[in-house]
Amino acid sequence: MGLFDFLTQEIAIDLGTANTLIIYKDKVVVDEPSIIAIRRSTNEVIAIGKEAQKMHGKTHEDIKTIRPLKDGVIADFRAAEHMIRGFIKMINKGKRLFSPQLKMVICIPSGITEVEKRAVKESAERSGGKEVYMIPEPMAAAIGIGIDISEPIGNMIIDIGGGTTEVAVIALSGIVSDNSIRVAGDAFTEDIIEYMRRQHNLMIGERTAEMIKIEVGAALPEIDNPPVDYPVNGRDLMTGIPKQIYVSYSEIALALDKSISKIEEAVLKALEMTPPELSADIYQTGLYLTGGGAMLRGLDKRIGSKAKLPVYVAEDPLRAVVRGTGIALKNIEQFKTIMQ
């Protein structure tokens, strides 16, 4: 350990559309929703993460909640910077007399443009990052689930996050073919809001739709061990009065059908673009599902029957990407070729 190592802090960040996770000293120290609450009149930050999430959809005119990332990329530069800075402060609560220099590895969607990449890098640098490296999400996910990416063996990763679904074939420490679509967890939430409005004349908010997705979300209308029907509170569009209805998992499967079909198409398209030798490997290794969307009941079965290949859901899929980012941070020299 060098004399001035205590002046540098190494952190791995999974800057997601829905959640941001940070690893420091091999531990997940921050796992918070990617949201920030700001007072309009003074522009001061009132809350970030879970505290801001509680305010979402319940604010008055002087407070606005912002989700700085949309479709996996930074949509609001200033809010993103405040949010990253706030999350980094959570690591150092009352521990240090001065701010250490930060060495960061941040994961980014594989399909983003150079401009979007620069926005991520600049936000990180303005939040205190002296050394900022970026790693593509499917690569981080593959490392996080224990795949040796340097081997000459093809592996397909399907990472379903909040804003994007990344489908990538990885071999020899590189992405051979990939397909990134902006259909993921947020699209599922919107589908549920739309379905409740159309089918039940019930207006619900984003947070309620998110809870429905977690409690009774499914990809197939018939699954083993089905969850019990879930009570949903919202505003009746006919009378304007609050009311409660119960929804079943098979209704939600119907609501999500179109979006899941788009993910299936993306998987098939990525398989079509795969070189034949790697296709032969994938037939043996199967497909790996990571990200929050991987937890949708029956999704592995549905994709498996469409692609006619075995599908494996990663252990703790929500943290697969940040785990991989943390491993890349510890072995920067080894993974330098895949960093950007």
C-alpha angles and dihedrals in degrees: 000000000000123000094249098038090111088064091063124066119197117208135171116211130197098195100195133179091237104023138016119212126188128194119203123172091356093303131106098240099168125040107161139143112265096245137114133195119215132185107234097209096054102018090230121148110246101178143350134198118357094002091053090044090059088057095047110119092004103077131120125225097279095055125061128183117214131193099205094197125066124180091354095304136091111271097168111040099189095046091048091053092050091047095050090046091050093050091049089052088057089064093052100043104164093327104111139048092210137024113264123222110262128228107192138187111194125185120226134186111269093230100057125120127246090254091054090047090052090051090056092047094048092047090052093047093049089050090060104278111149094175115030123182126179128208127190112252098236089053092050090047092051092050090045094056092049103259116150097230094188093067120102089243125112118237126177120215123193108193112186108189133163099280107014141031112215119199113185139165110215129196136149093010093302142093107250098183130358141175121197119190129180094231115105142106095334091052089052090052092051090048090055093049090049093046093051090050095047100038104033103021086237124140112211133174131239095261093052091049089050090053091049089052092051097043103040106004113139139164096209130051090225122043138157116260095014118204119245119261112279125228112234124195121201146126120293107233093208099052103017089230123127113255141169130231134172122238129196129216091246090060090052090048087057092048093051097042097101096049093046089051088057090053090050090052090051090052092049091046092052090048090051091054093049117109112249096248091054091045087058089054093048090053086061100037099038127204126307121216119205137161130058092294089063087072092066106118114255095003093120090053093047095050090042093055091046095048093033089226134112113267122204124197111217120241107261091000093189091066100036093098096047091045089055091046089052092051090049089051092054092047101037094149092053094049098035091112093062096044121098 
